[in-house]
Amino acid sequence: MSIIQNIRERGTWIILGFIAIALIAFILQDGIGRNKGNGDLAILGEINGQEINKIDFEQKLQYKIQKYAAQGQNVKREQILNNAWEEELYTTLISQESDKIG
């Protein structure tokens, strides 16, 4: 019985210690992760080694959205986004292949 009583007395402090360490580690990890990733905010993705700039892609996407709206077509933004990404993908790959061919 004295063993169980010792566990109860010390267990609370051990659990609180683990929780405190976990919270500190979580906060430090979040802070380190934010400082590390600041340079990649302008890069949306990478296609075959070529980085896709987020600002340029957003401009192309907005142009497509305006074009569909001007035509009176009721298309969801997700469909336009997928279409724009596929177009960017194909354009990049075809451009790279045509540069290889000459």
DSSP file (Angstrom, degrees, kcal/mol; ACC not computed):
  #  RESIDUE AA STRUCTURE BP1 BP2  ACC     N-H-->O    O-->H-N    N-H-->O    O-->H-N    TCO  KAPPA ALPHA  PHI   PSI    X-CA   Y-CA   Z-CA
    1    1 A M     >        0   0    0      0, 0.0     4,-2.0     0, 0.0     5,-0.1   0.000 360.0 360.0 360.0 -33.7    0.0    0.0    0.0
    2    2 A S  H  >  +     0   0    0      1,-0.2     4,-2.2     2,-0.2     5,-0.1   0.823 360.0  56.3 -68.1 -28.5    2.8    2.4    0.7
    3    3 A I  H  > S+     0   0    0      2,-0.2     4,-2.2     1,-0.2    -1,-0.2   0.924 107.7  47.6 -66.2 -44.2    4.1    1.9   -2.9
    4    4 A I  H  > S+     0   0    0      1,-0.2     4,-2.3     2,-0.2    -2,-0.2   0.892 111.1  51.4 -64.1 -39.4    0.7    3.0   -4.3
    5    5 A Q  H  X S+     0   0    0     -4,-2.0     4,-2.2     2,-0.2    -1,-0.2   0.900 109.2  50.5 -65.0 -40.3    0.7    6.0   -2.0
    6    6 A N  H  X S+     0   0    0     -4,-2.2     4,-2.6     2,-0.2     5,-0.3   0.897 110.2  50.1 -63.5 -40.3    4.2    7.0   -3.1
    7    7 A I  H  X S+     0   0    0     -4,-2.2     4,-2.6     1,-0.2    -2,-0.2   0.906 110.7  49.7 -64.5 -41.3    3.1    6.7   -6.8
    8    8 A R  H  X S+     0   0    0     -4,-2.3     4,-0.9     2,-0.2    -2,-0.2   0.896 113.6  45.6 -64.9 -39.9    0.1    8.9   -6.1
    9    9 A E  H  X S+     0   0    0     -4,-2.2     4,-0.6     1,-0.2    -2,-0.2   0.931 124.9  30.3 -70.0 -46.1    2.1   11.5   -4.4
   10   10 A R  H  X S+     0   0    0     -4,-2.6     4,-2.3    -5,-0.2    -2,-0.2   0.735 107.2  72.4 -87.1 -23.3    4.9   11.7   -6.9
   11   11 A G  H  X S+     0   0    0     -4,-2.6     4,-2.7    -5,-0.3     5,-0.2   0.862  93.1  55.3 -61.7 -37.6    2.8   10.8   -9.9
   12   12 A T  H  X S+     0   0    0     -4,-0.9     4,-2.4     1,-0.2    -1,-0.2   0.928 110.8  44.4 -61.3 -45.7    1.1   14.1  -10.0
   13   13 A W  H  X S+     0   0    0     -4,-0.6     4,-2.2     2,-0.2    -2,-0.2   0.863 113.0  51.6 -69.1 -35.1    4.4   16.0  -10.1
   14   14 A I  H  X S+     0   0    0     -4,-2.3     4,-2.4     2,-0.2    -2,-0.2   0.934 111.7  46.4 -66.2 -44.7    5.7   13.6  -12.8
   15   15 A I  H  X S+     0   0    0     -4,-2.7     4,-2.4     2,-0.2    -2,-0.2   0.920 112.8  49.2 -64.1 -44.0    2.7   14.1  -15.0
   16   16 A L  H  X S+     0   0    0     -4,-2.4     4,-2.4    -5,-0.2    -1,-0.2   0.882 110.3  52.3 -62.7 -37.1    2.8   17.8  -14.6
   17   17 A G  H  X S+     0   0    0     -4,-2.2     4,-2.5     2,-0.2    -2,-0.2   0.924 109.7  48.1 -63.3 -44.9    6.5   17.8  -15.4
   18   18 A F  H  X S+     0   0    0     -4,-2.4     4,-2.5     1,-0.2    -2,-0.2   0.904 112.2  49.4 -62.2 -41.6    5.8   15.8  -18.6
   19   19 A I  H  X S+     0   0    0     -4,-2.4     4,-2.5     2,-0.2    -1,-0.2   0.914 111.2  49.1 -64.4 -42.6    3.0   18.2  -19.6
   20   20 A A  H  X S+     0   0    0     -4,-2.4     4,-2.4     2,-0.2    -2,-0.2   0.923 112.4  47.8 -63.7 -43.5    5.2   21.2  -19.0
   21   21 A I  H  X S+     0   0    0     -4,-2.5     4,-2.6     1,-0.2    -2,-0.2   0.911 111.9  50.5 -63.2 -42.2    8.1   19.7  -21.1
   22   22 A A  H  X S+     0   0    0     -4,-2.5     4,-2.4     2,-0.2    -2,-0.2   0.910 111.1  48.1 -63.4 -42.6    5.7   18.8  -23.9
   23   23 A L  H  X S+     0   0    0     -4,-2.5     4,-2.4     2,-0.2    -2,-0.2   0.916 112.6  48.1 -64.6 -42.9    4.2   22.3  -24.0
   24   24 A I  H  X S+     0   0    0     -4,-2.4     4,-2.5     1,-0.2     5,-0.2   0.922 112.6  48.8 -63.3 -43.4    7.6   23.9  -24.0
   25   25 A A  H  X S+     0   0    0     -4,-2.6     4,-2.6     1,-0.2    -2,-0.2   0.898 110.9  51.0 -63.1 -39.9    8.8   21.6  -26.8
   26   26 A F  H  X S+     0   0    0     -4,-2.4     4,-2.1     2,-0.2    -2,-0.2   0.920 111.7  46.5 -63.3 -44.4    5.6   22.4  -28.8
   27   27 A I  H  X S+     0   0    0     -4,-2.4     4,-2.2     2,-0.2    -2,-0.2   0.916 114.2  47.3 -65.6 -43.5    6.1   26.1  -28.5
   28   28 A L  H  X S+     0   0    0     -4,-2.5     4,-2.6     2,-0.2     5,-0.2   0.903 111.2  51.3 -64.8 -40.9    9.8   25.9  -29.4
   29   29 A Q  H  X S+     0   0    0     -4,-2.6     4,-2.5     1,-0.2    -1,-0.2   0.908 110.4  49.2 -63.2 -41.7    9.1   23.6  -32.4
   30   30 A D  H  X S+     0   0    0     -4,-2.1     4,-1.7     2,-0.2    -1,-0.2   0.910 112.7  47.5 -63.8 -43.0    6.5   26.1  -33.7
   31   31 A G  H  X S+     0   0    0     -4,-2.2     4,-1.6     2,-0.2    -2,-0.2   0.899 114.2  45.9 -66.3 -41.1    8.8   29.0  -33.3
   32   32 A I  H  X S+     0   0    0     -4,-2.6     4,-1.8     1,-0.2    -2,-0.2   0.899 111.4  53.1 -68.3 -40.4   11.7   27.2  -35.0
   33   33 A G  H  X S+     0   0    0     -4,-2.5     4,-1.6    -5,-0.2    -1,-0.2   0.850 107.5  51.1 -64.5 -35.2    9.5   26.0  -37.8
   34   34 A R  H  < S+     0   0    0     -4,-1.7     4,-0.4     1,-0.2    -1,-0.2   0.906 110.6  47.3 -70.5 -41.2    8.2   29.4  -38.6
   35   35 A N  H >< S+     0   0    0     -4,-1.6     3,-0.6     1,-0.2     4,-0.2   0.848 111.9  51.6 -68.2 -33.0   11.6   31.0  -38.9
   36   36 A K  H 3< S+     0   0    0     -4,-1.8     3,-0.5     1,-0.2    -1,-0.2   0.863 110.5  46.2 -72.0 -37.0   12.9   28.2  -41.1
   37   37 A G  T >< S+     0   0    0     -4,-1.6     3,-1.0     1,-0.2    -1,-0.2   0.309  78.4 100.9 -94.2   9.4   10.1   28.3  -43.7
   38   38 A N  G X  S+     0   0    0     -3,-0.6     3,-1.1    -4,-0.4     4,-0.2   0.814  77.9  57.9 -66.3 -29.7    9.8   32.1  -44.3
   39   39 A G  G 3  S+     0   0    0     -3,-0.5     3,-0.5     1,-0.2    -1,-0.2   0.722 100.7  57.2 -73.3 -19.7   11.8   31.9  -47.6
   40   40 A D  G X  S+     0   0    0     -3,-1.0     3,-0.8     1,-0.2    -1,-0.2   0.298  75.4  96.8 -95.4   9.6    9.4   29.4  -49.2
   41   41 A L  T <  S+     0   0    0     -3,-1.1    -1,-0.2     1,-0.2    -2,-0.1   0.814  84.0  50.1 -69.6 -28.6    6.2   31.5  -48.8
   42   42 A A  T 3  S+     0   0    0     -3,-0.5    12,-3.2    -4,-0.2     2,-0.6   0.548  95.9  84.2 -86.2  -6.9    6.5   32.9  -52.3
   43   43 A I  E <   -A   53   0A   0     -3,-0.8    10,-0.2    10,-0.2     3,-0.1  -0.865  51.2-178.1-102.8 121.3    6.9   29.4  -53.8
   44   44 A L  E     -     0   0A   0      8,-3.0     2,-0.3    -2,-0.6    -1,-0.2   0.867  62.4 -42.1 -83.6 -39.7    3.7   27.5  -54.5
   45   45 A G  E     -A   52   0A   0      7,-1.0     7,-3.2     2,-0.0     2,-0.4  -0.953  52.2-105.6-170.8-174.8    5.2   24.3  -55.8
   46   46 A E  E     -A   51   0A   0     -2,-0.3     2,-0.6     5,-0.3     5,-0.2  -0.997  18.2-165.9-137.1 130.6    7.8   22.7  -57.9
   47   47 A I  E >  S-A   50   0A   0      3,-3.0     3,-2.2    -2,-0.4    -2,-0.0  -0.949  77.1 -30.3-119.8 111.0    7.4   21.0  -61.3
   48   48 A N  T 3  S-     0   0    0     -2,-0.6    -1,-0.1     1,-0.3     3,-0.1   0.864 127.5 -43.9  52.9  42.1   10.3   19.0  -62.5
   49   49 A G  T 3  S+     0   0    0      1,-0.2     2,-0.5     0, 0.0    -1,-0.3   0.294 116.0 112.1  89.3 -10.1   12.8   21.2  -60.7
   50   50 A Q  E <   -A   47   0A   0     -3,-2.2    -3,-3.0     2,-0.0    -1,-0.2  -0.866  64.0-132.9-101.7 125.7   11.2   24.5  -61.7
   51   51 A E  E     -A   46   0A   0     -2,-0.5     2,-0.6    -5,-0.2    -5,-0.3  -0.510  10.7-139.4 -78.8 142.1    9.7   26.5  -58.9
   52   52 A I  E     -A   45   0A   0     -7,-3.2    -8,-3.0    -2,-0.2    -7,-1.0  -0.905  17.4-133.2-104.2 119.7    6.2   28.0  -59.4
   53   53 A N  E  >  -A   43   0A   0     -2,-0.6     4,-2.1   -10,-0.2   -10,-0.2  -0.538   5.7-144.7 -74.4 131.8    5.8   31.5  -58.0
   54   54 A K  H  > S+     0   0    0    -12,-3.2     4,-2.4    -2,-0.3     5,-0.2   0.885  97.0  51.6 -65.5 -40.6    2.7   31.9  -56.0
   55   55 A I  H  > S+     0   0    0    -13,-0.4     4,-2.0     2,-0.2    -1,-0.2   0.925 111.2  46.7 -66.0 -44.7    2.0   35.5  -57.0
   56   56 A D  H  > S+     0   0    0      1,-0.2     4,-2.1     2,-0.2    -1,-0.2   0.912 113.3  49.2 -62.9 -42.1    2.3   34.7  -60.8
   57   57 A F  H  X S+     0   0    0     -4,-2.1     4,-2.5     1,-0.2    -2,-0.2   0.899 109.5  51.8 -65.5 -39.7    0.0   31.7  -60.4
   58   58 A E  H  X S+     0   0    0     -4,-2.4     4,-2.7     2,-0.2    -1,-0.2   0.879 108.3  51.8 -63.7 -37.5   -2.5   33.7  -58.4
   59   59 A Q  H  X S+     0   0    0     -4,-2.0     4,-2.1     2,-0.2    -1,-0.2   0.920 111.2  46.9 -64.9 -42.8   -2.6   36.3  -61.2
   60   60 A K  H  X S+     0   0    0     -4,-2.1     4,-2.2     2,-0.2    -2,-0.2   0.898 112.6  50.8 -63.9 -39.6   -3.2   33.6  -63.8
   61   61 A L  H  X S+     0   0    0     -4,-2.5     4,-2.5     2,-0.2    -2,-0.2   0.921 109.6  48.9 -65.2 -44.2   -5.9   32.2  -61.6
   62   62 A Q  H  X S+     0   0    0     -4,-2.7     4,-2.4     1,-0.2    -1,-0.2   0.880 109.8  52.8 -62.9 -37.9   -7.7   35.5  -61.2
   63   63 A Y  H  X S+     0   0    0     -4,-2.1     4,-2.3     2,-0.2    -1,-0.2   0.924 110.3  47.5 -62.6 -43.8   -7.5   36.1  -64.9
   64   64 A K  H  X S+     0   0    0     -4,-2.2     4,-2.6     2,-0.2    -2,-0.2   0.903 110.8  51.5 -64.4 -40.8   -9.1   32.7  -65.5
   65   65 A I  H  X S+     0   0    0     -4,-2.5     4,-2.2     1,-0.2    -2,-0.2   0.923 111.9  46.5 -62.7 -43.7  -11.8   33.4  -62.9
   66   66 A Q  H  X S+     0   0    0     -4,-2.4     4,-2.4     2,-0.2    -1,-0.2   0.877 111.1  53.0 -65.0 -37.6  -12.6   36.8  -64.6
   67   67 A K  H  X S+     0   0    0     -4,-2.3     4,-1.5     2,-0.2    -2,-0.2   0.926 110.9  45.4 -64.5 -44.8  -12.7   35.1  -68.0
   68   68 A Y  H  <>S+     0   0    0     -4,-2.6     5,-1.9     1,-0.2     4,-0.5   0.890 113.5  50.5 -65.4 -38.4  -15.2   32.5  -66.9
   69   69 A A  H ><5S+     0   0    0     -4,-2.2     3,-0.9     1,-0.2    -2,-0.2   0.887 108.0  52.7 -66.9 -38.5  -17.3   35.1  -65.2
   70   70 A A  H 3<5S+     0   0    0     -4,-2.4    -1,-0.2     1,-0.3    -2,-0.2   0.830 107.5  52.0 -66.4 -31.4  -17.3   37.3  -68.3
   71   71 A Q  T 3<5S-     0   0    0     -4,-1.5    -1,-0.3    -5,-0.2    -2,-0.2   0.566 113.8-120.4 -80.9  -8.2  -18.6   34.4  -70.3
   72   72 A G  T < 5 +     0   0    0     -3,-0.9     2,-0.3    -4,-0.5    -3,-0.2   0.649  60.4 150.0  80.2  14.4  -21.4   33.8  -67.9
   73   73 A Q      < -     0   0    0     -5,-1.9     2,-1.1     1,-0.1    -1,-0.3  -0.648  44.8-139.8 -84.3 137.5  -20.3   30.3  -67.0
   74   74 A N        +     0   0    0     -2,-0.3     2,-0.4    -3,-0.1    -1,-0.1  -0.746  41.4 155.5 -97.4  86.9  -21.0   29.1  -63.5
   75   75 A V        -     0   0    0     -2,-1.1     2,-0.1   -10,-0.1    -2,-0.0  -0.927  42.7-115.8-117.7 138.3  -17.8   27.2  -62.7
   76   76 A K     >  -     0   0    0     -2,-0.4     4,-1.8     1,-0.1     3,-0.3  -0.360  21.9-121.4 -71.0 151.5  -16.6   26.6  -59.1
   77   77 A R  H  > S+     0   0    0      1,-0.2     4,-2.7     2,-0.2     5,-0.2   0.850 112.1  58.7 -61.4 -35.6  -13.3   28.1  -58.1
   78   78 A E  H  > S+     0   0    0      1,-0.2     4,-2.5     2,-0.2    -1,-0.2   0.881 105.0  49.7 -63.2 -38.0  -11.9   24.7  -57.3
   79   79 A Q  H  > S+     0   0    0     -3,-0.3     4,-2.3     2,-0.2    -1,-0.2   0.910 112.5  46.6 -67.0 -41.4  -12.4   23.6  -60.9
   80   80 A I  H  X S+     0   0    0     -4,-1.8     4,-2.7     2,-0.2    -2,-0.2   0.897 111.9  52.0 -66.1 -39.8  -10.7   26.7  -62.2
   81   81 A L  H  X S+     0   0    0     -4,-2.7     4,-2.4     2,-0.2    -2,-0.2   0.929 111.2  46.2 -62.2 -46.6   -7.9   26.2  -59.8
   82   82 A N  H  X S+     0   0    0     -4,-2.5     4,-2.5     1,-0.2    -2,-0.2   0.909 113.4  50.1 -61.9 -41.9   -7.4   22.6  -60.9
   83   83 A N  H  X S+     0   0    0     -4,-2.3     4,-2.3     1,-0.2    -2,-0.2   0.915 111.4  48.0 -62.7 -43.8   -7.6   23.7  -64.5
   84   84 A A  H  X S+     0   0    0     -4,-2.7     4,-2.3     2,-0.2    -2,-0.2   0.891 112.1  49.3 -65.7 -39.8   -5.0   26.5  -64.0
   85   85 A W  H  X S+     0   0    0     -4,-2.4     4,-2.6     2,-0.2    -2,-0.2   0.921 111.6  48.4 -67.0 -42.6   -2.6   24.1  -62.2
   86   86 A E  H  X S+     0   0    0     -4,-2.5     4,-2.9     2,-0.2     5,-0.2   0.902 111.3  50.8 -62.8 -40.0   -2.8   21.5  -64.9
   87   87 A E  H  X S+     0   0    0     -4,-2.3     4,-2.6     2,-0.2    -2,-0.2   0.914 111.2  48.0 -62.6 -42.6   -2.2   24.2  -67.5
   88   88 A E  H  X S+     0   0    0     -4,-2.3     4,-2.3     2,-0.2    -2,-0.2   0.903 112.6  50.1 -63.5 -41.3    0.8   25.4  -65.6
   89   89 A L  H  X S+     0   0    0     -4,-2.6     4,-2.5     2,-0.2     5,-0.2   0.952 113.9  42.7 -61.2 -52.0    2.0   21.8  -65.3
   90   90 A Y  H  X S+     0   0    0     -4,-2.9     4,-2.8     1,-0.2     5,-0.3   0.895 113.8  52.0 -64.8 -40.7    1.6   21.0  -69.0
   91   91 A T  H  X S+     0   0    0     -4,-2.6     4,-2.2    -5,-0.2    -1,-0.2   0.920 112.4  45.8 -61.7 -44.2    3.1   24.4  -70.0
   92   92 A T  H  X S+     0   0    0     -4,-2.3     4,-2.3    -5,-0.2    -2,-0.2   0.933 115.4  45.5 -65.4 -46.8    6.2   23.8  -67.9
   93   93 A L  H  X S+     0   0    0     -4,-2.5     4,-2.4     2,-0.2    -2,-0.2   0.914 114.6  47.1 -65.8 -42.6    6.7   20.2  -69.0
   94   94 A I  H  X S+     0   0    0     -4,-2.8     4,-2.6    -5,-0.2    -1,-0.2   0.896 111.7  51.9 -66.1 -39.2    6.2   21.0  -72.7
   95   95 A S  H  X S+     0   0    0     -4,-2.2     4,-1.8    -5,-0.3    -2,-0.2   0.915 111.2  47.0 -62.5 -43.4    8.6   24.0  -72.4
   96   96 A Q  H  X S+     0   0    0     -4,-2.3     4,-1.6     2,-0.2    -2,-0.2   0.902 113.6  47.7 -65.9 -40.9   11.3   21.9  -70.8
   97   97 A E  H  X S+     0   0    0     -4,-2.4     4,-2.0     1,-0.2    -2,-0.2   0.895 110.8  50.8 -68.5 -39.1   10.9   19.1  -73.4
   98   98 A S  H  X S+     0   0    0     -4,-2.6     4,-2.5     1,-0.2    -1,-0.2   0.843 107.9  53.7 -68.0 -31.7   11.0   21.6  -76.3
   99   99 A D  H  < S+     0   0    0     -4,-1.8    -1,-0.2     2,-0.2    -2,-0.2   0.860 108.6  50.0 -67.4 -34.8   14.2   23.1  -74.9
  100  100 A K  H  < S+     0   0    0     -4,-1.6    -2,-0.2     1,-0.2    -1,-0.2   0.895 113.2  45.4 -67.3 -40.3   15.8   19.7  -74.8
  101  101 A I  H  <        0   0    0     -4,-2.0    -2,-0.2    -5,-0.1    -1,-0.2   0.894 360.0 360.0 -72.7 -40.4   14.8   19.0  -78.4
  102  102 A G     <        0   0    0     -4,-2.5    -3,-0.2    -5,-0.2    -4,-0.1   0.429 360.0 360.0 111.5 360.0   15.9   22.4  -79.6
